[in-house]
Amino acid sequence: MISYFYIILMTIIDVIMESSMKLFVINNKLKFIILAMLVYSLQPILFSQVLKTEHYGIGETNIRWNIISSIIVAMFGVAYFNEYLNKIQIIGIILGVFALALIDYRK
């Protein structure tokens, strides 16, 4: 479960990075791209910690991170940037939660 601590930190970095990119597109201010690059440069450090801590493979780690990150970034986009998710996209998010449960399933 320690790996989820790092995956959540990686997800927070994704939210900051992707929000910064969105703000750059909206405001055309270079500071948002610089922020995105600086924050995102921390990802390899955290990713390696997941691999060291739980000895997951890179594929399994990446799938966990991508599913969690995609869900949280999408919710942030809806809440902060007033983006819209249609019914099919919401179903996709729900399926992502099921996929995460299946990946974490251990006999």
Rosetta blueprint (number, residue, H / E / L):
1 M L
2 I H
3 S H
4 Y H
5 F H
6 Y H
7 I H
8 I H
9 L H
10 M H
11 T H
12 I H
13 I H
14 D H
15 V H
16 I H
17 M H
18 E H
19 S H
20 S H
21 M H
22 K H
23 L H
24 F H
25 V H
26 I H
27 N H
28 N L
29 K L
30 L H
31 K H
32 F H
33 I H
34 I H
35 L H
36 A H
37 M H
38 L H
39 V H
40 Y H
41 S L
42 L L
43 Q H
44 P H
45 I H
46 L H
47 F H
48 S H
49 Q H
50 V H
51 L H
52 K H
53 T H
54 E H
55 H L
56 Y L
57 G L
58 I H
59 G H
60 E H
61 T H
62 N H
63 I H
64 R H
65 W H
66 N H
67 I H
68 I H
69 S H
70 S H
71 I H
72 I H
73 V H
74 A H
75 M H
76 F H
77 G H
78 V H
79 A H
80 Y H
81 F H
82 N L
83 E L
84 Y L
85 L L
86 N L
87 K H
88 I H
89 Q H
90 I H
91 I H
92 G H
93 I H
94 I H
95 L H
96 G H
97 V H
98 F H
99 A H
100 L H
101 A H
102 L H
103 I H
104 D H
105 Y L
106 R L
107 K L
